[in-house]
Amino acid sequence: MPDLPTRRLDIDALRMLRAIRQHGGLTRAAGALGLTQSAVSHKVKRLETSLGCDLLSRRSGAPVFTAAGEELLDYAGRILGLHDEALLSLTRTDLAGRILLGLTEDTTCSDLARILGRFRRLHPQVTVRTRVRMSLVLRAMLERGEIDAAIVQVFAHEVRPADAVLFREGLHWVKSPGLALPGDGTIPFLSFDDQCFYRRWALDIGQDGGAVLETVFECASAAGIVAAVGAGLGVALLSDRHLRPEMEVIRDRLPDPPALAYVVRRARKARNPALDSLIAEIEAEISRYGGLSLAV
């Protein structure tokens, strides 16, 4: 490639590609970033012109990224990680302290894990200890002051002004297309365990709405609930990330579930400079991409 020295990978354009992957399309990425669709499209088009290849597929029904786009995304993650780490390393201080952090299982293998790894390398004198629990358990631990902060899932209307929102998604009633719901009587319900706030909402609101749910399957993992839905064992509440093409979303008979949000929430107590720094880095990452990616 004779003109290689004249070519450049624009950092902002790589961030745009990451945001498009994270939000599932150019339009949603632009909305999450607070930009116009044309601004994002222009930035990506300039990168495509510079590289001499298409990165996004413009054909209806095709995957969002071309093969070249998928290949560049792999490099983009590494480039952006090193770029941001280099900038942070030049401004790091002798930060020291201890953070007790709560995580849900699906945030342990997400963008957040990458941020925590980078934070540890940049601030070796800060000890971060994590506890992985369900959201309701973590919220109770926060109230008791047993942890400094937690990444928890809440209903969207429960987001507090001081929360940093990582990700928003919908919640849906789903079933197998082959499962016929009874015209009256009880509806078989596939439930997470009793520490799940989906379950508590379903049993409380479901009864108020006239639908009687009978728990026929209980499992702590999303994978187990997804499998049970596929087997036609009953209805379940699942978030956007866990929907599958073979599932049927139920749009009647049951009350509309509220939207969800993943947030960073801190305990109500004295300031912790190390925690302030970590939350600032998470918020900076959110502003770059319009949110963080979570595990599926």
C-alpha positions, 0 to 999 in steps of 0.5 A: 500500500504505497500511500500508507504513511499519508493515511490516518485513523481518526480517533473520533471516527473510531469512537463513532464506530464503537458507538454504532456497534454498541447501540445497534445502528447509526441513528440510535448511536447519534441519539445517544451521543447527542449528535445529528445522524448526518454528523455521525454519517459524515464522520464515518464516510470520511473514514471510509474515503480515507481507507478506500473501503466501506465500513457500514453496509447500506443495504436493507436487511444486511448486517450493520458492518461490512467485513472490513468494518468488523475487522476495523472494530477489533483494532478500534477497541485496542487503539482507543483503550491505549489512547485513553490509557495514555492520556490518563497516565499523563495526568495521574496522581498518587491516588490511594485508598480503598473502594468496596464495589458491588457488581451484578453478574452481567456487568463483570464481563462488560465495558465496565470490566475494561474500565476497572482494569485500566483504573487498577493499572493507573492507580496501583495504590487504590484497592478495589474489592468487588462483590457480585450480587443481584441488584436488590441485594446490592441496593440493600448493601448500599443502604446499610453502608456495607459497600461504597458504590454499586452498578445496579439495575433499576426501573427507569423511574427509580433513577436518582439525580446522583446516579450515573446511567450506564445503559437503558433498555426495555423489559418485555413479557415473552413466550414461545410462539407454540405456547397458548395462554389460557383464556382464563385461570393462571398463567405459567410464570418463569421467574428469577429467584425471590431476590429479583425485582422483576419477579416482585413487580410481576407478582404485585402488578400482575395480580392488580391487572387481573392476570394470575401468575403461577410460578412454575420455574425458578432460576437465578440465571438469564440463560436458564430463563431463556432456555425455559421460554424456548421450551414453552414452559411459560411466560417470562420477563426479559430485557432487550439484551436477552430477547431472541428471534424465536421468542414472541413478545406478548402485547396484551393480557399482561400489564406493560413492564416499565423500562430499565436502567443500569446505574452507578449508585453510591452509598450515602456517606462521606466522600471517597476521593478514589471512588470519585476518580473511578466514577469520573472515569466511568462518566467520561466513558459514557459521554464518549459512547452515549452509554456502556455495553453490557454482557448478553 
